[in-house]
Amino acid sequence: MAPVHVLFVEDDDVIREATTLALERDGFRVTAAPDGLTGLDAFRARRPDLALLDVMLPGLDGVSLCRRIRDESTVPVIMVSARADAIDVVLGLEAGADDYVTKPFDGAVLVARIRAVLRRFRAAAADDPHEQGALLSFGDIVIDPEGMEVTRAGERLALTPTEMRLLLEFAAAPGTVLSRDRLLARVWDYEWGGDTRVVDVHVQRLRAKVGQDRIETVRGFGYKLRA
């Protein structure tokens, strides 16, 4: 099997080189770029398996780069931020990123997050019990778990792999309140816990596509899909 190809866009030379070496030691193939525009060119030319993008980049910032990548591809994207400020996190996730890590990061944690995102992305329909069976209908939303397609009023929705898995998790238990911790564990594979803002932002993105009233917030507990 060919090694996983990671595009790493980071303007700090020391961080870029050290992280590239660390990822290569763990068996990844890395294409590194020092700025957003070079990163976009590299993405288009190399078509990596995953993009790891710093938020603060010269030329084209990481959030804008994420949007450009998301316009062209559903490849997994992880944002890297020097701060854990809510604005950095939310902007990256709203741009279509699947996850984020904050600097300074532990190499083992970064590798674990990359592998978790890739597991979600590569999960085959036949291997996931939530992704088998007949069509599922919720109002004007129709989910084809085997074909991995969702339509709303007959129009196909463009969902990222993470959004699709989030919707399938809701569809597996319609009307049941799912806590943020449960969703982190089931959708993001965060058995060790994680930042629940990841869940909140992805739910908002999913609502914008399937309808604002389709997924209900149950304050203090989590979310549920209206059956």
N, C-alpha and C positions, 0 to 999 in steps of 0.2 A: 504493500500500500504506500502511495506517495505521501510524504510528510505534509502536514497541514501548513498552508501558506498564509502567513500573516502580513498584512500591510501595517506598518507602524509609522505614524506621522508625528514627529516630535521635533521642536526647534532647538531644544537644549542638547548640545553635542554629547555631553557626558551621559545624560540620561538615555539618549537615543542609542549610543554605542553600548552602554552597559546592559540595557534591557534587551537589545538585539542579541548580544552574546548569551545572556541568560536564557532567552527563548530558544536559541539554537542549541544550547546544551540540553534542553528538554525535548529536542527532536523536531522543533518547528523550523520551517523555512521562512525567512524574514526578508521582506523588502522594506527598507527604511527610507523615509523622505523627510527633509528638513522644514518644509513649509506646505501650506494647503494646496497651492496650485500644482506644485510638483507631486504632491500626494494624489491629487485628482488624476493627473496624467498617468501616474503609476498604477492607480486603480483600473483605469480604462485599458491600459496596456497589458497588465499582468492578471487581472481578474482573480484576486486572492480569495481564500476561503473565509477570511475574517479581517475586518478593519479595526485597528486600535488607534484612536485619534485623540491627540491632546486638544483641549478646548482653546487655549491661547496660542494661535499660530499666526505667523506673518503672511501677508498676501491674501489668504483666504482662511478665515478662522475655522476652528474645528466644527462648530455648530453648522456653519454654512456648508462646509465640506460634507458633513453628515447628510444634510438635506439633498445635496447634489448626488451623493451616492444612492440615497434612498429613492430618488427620482428614477434611477436607472436599474436598481437591483434590490433584492431582499437579503443580500449577504449580511450576516451578523455584524453589528457595529458595537464596540465598547468605547465609551468616552473616558478620557483621562483628565482629571482636573487637579490643580494644585490646591484647591480649596473644596471644602464640603458644603459651601454656601448653597442654599436652596436654589438661588437663581441659576447657578452653573448647572446643577443637577437637573432642574426642570427644563431649562433650555435645551440641554443635550437630549433628554428623553423625548421632549416634544418634537425635536427634529427627526426622531425616528430611531434613536439609539436603543439597543436592547438592554444595555446595562452600563454601569460606570464604575470606575475605581478612582480613589483619591491618592495624590502624591503627598508624601513618599509612600510607596506601596511595597509590600513584601513580595518577592519574586514568586514564592510558592502560592500565595493568595492569588496573584495575577494569573498564574497558570491554571489554578483551579477554576477561576471565573471564566477564562477562555474555554476550558474544556466543558464547563457546565453549559455555556451558551451554545457550543457546537453540538453537544448532545441533544439539546432542545431542537436545534435547527435540523439535525440529521435524522431525528426520530421518524422511522418509517411508519406509515399508517397501520401496517399489519402487525407491528410490534407494540402498539399502544392500545390498550383496551378502550380508551376514550375515543379512538379514531376508527372504530369498526361499526358496521351495521347500516341500517336504513337511514334515509333522509330524516333530519330533525327539523321541525317547524315551530317557530315561536312568533306568532303574528305574521308579519310580512317577511320575517327572516327565515330563510331555509338554509340549513347546513348539510353539506354532503361530506361526511367524515372520511369516506374512502377516497373521494376525489379531491379532498382538501379544498373545497370551494364553498363560498358563502354568497348568497344573493339576497338582496333586499328589494322587494317589489319587482322581482324579475331581473334586477340589475346586479351584475357581479361586483362584489366588493374586493378591493385590493387590500388584503390584510398581510402584515408581516408575519413570519413564522411565530414570533412571540405573541402577537395579537391573536393568531389562530389558536394557539394552545391555551391562551387565557379564555377565549370564547368556548372552546371545547370543555374546559374545566367547569365553567358555568353551566353548559348544556348537559353535563353529566349529572348535575344535581339541581335542576330548575326549582326555584322557589326556596332553596336552602341557602341560608346565610353562610358565606365562606369568609373566614377571617383573612386578614392580610398575611398573617404568618403561614396559614395553610397555603395560600396562593404562592407565597415566596418559595415554599418547599416543593409544591407540585409543579409550578410553571417555571420557576427560576432555579430549581434544584438547590435552594439555599437551606440545607439541613442545619447549618450553623447559624442561621438567622441572617438578617440583612436589613437594608434601609427600606421602610415601607413606602417611601416616596416613589420608588420604582413601580410598585403596584398602583398607587393612586394615579400617576401620570398615564400609565398604560390603560387603565380603566377609562380615563377621560378620552384618550385617543380612540379607544374601541367604541365608546359611546357616540363619538362624532360620526362614526361609520354605520353603526347598527341602529342608532336612534337614542336620544338622550334619556328617554323614559324606559328603555328596555332593560337597563341595569340599574337597580335601585341601591342607594346608599342606606345602610342600616347603622346609624350613628353609634359609635362605641363598639361595634361588632365587626362590620365588614361590608360585603356587597352580596347581592343576590340577583339572579336572572328572573325577570318576570315571566312566568309560565304562560 
